[in-house]
Amino acid sequence: MPRIGDPAPAFTATTTQGEINFPADYAGKWVILFSHPADFTPVCTSEFITFAAMQNQFAAYNTELVGLSVDGLYSHIAWLRTIKDKITFRDMKNVEVNFPLIEDITMEIAQKYGMIMPGEDSTKAVRAVFVIDPTGVIRAVIYYPLSLGRNFDELLRVIKALQTAEHFAVATPADWRPGEPVIVPPAGSCSTAKQRMDGHIDGIECEDWFFCTKQISADEVESAIRTV
Ligand code: BEZ
């Protein structure tokens, strides 16, 4: 099972948008590679409508979406047509899914990525999410069971937080959103710890020597990480 920090396992696949060579085709971009249990199922349908409706929001942060299930290509095509023609979810309707949906009938890719969890279901992928950076390294992994639809605001927050952490060399605290204080790296020496606690470092607020934050405005964050 690939872990955070590992290179994303490579594969070639047939998708609803043609062949892809992963992750090479996505070099220079962030990618959310996600699996869903099955086509023509309601929770998955609600997720695809939501993801497709938010595709431009992810693209604004240089992030592409790639879906996968162990269904075949014609099932995928029929399901995506049905979604566009017939399904409304939370006032979203006529939604066209333009990101690639991988066919994986052999389960080869799903197995490679640890998306099959036999305790949950041995013939379907769970709702896995792999966030992969522009160099092809896995930066976050999130799993949900079959019955639980994902929170897409959280996935966008994860993208923004990872990019912010990288750009500003900081970490992001619980429930962080752009504009809220970020965590500065721990003091690496006794003298830095003392300076921080004495209030001698401008722009840094410390609760204790190991817990210091600084403010980065939402505008600064957005202008650093937003690409369009
Ligand atoms: C669903 O997407 O609705 C679903 C898929 C597999 C099992 C249970 C629910």
Residues whose N, C-alpha, C, O or C-beta is under 5 A from the ligand:
A	BS01	BEZ	P37 A38 T41 P42 V43 C44 L146
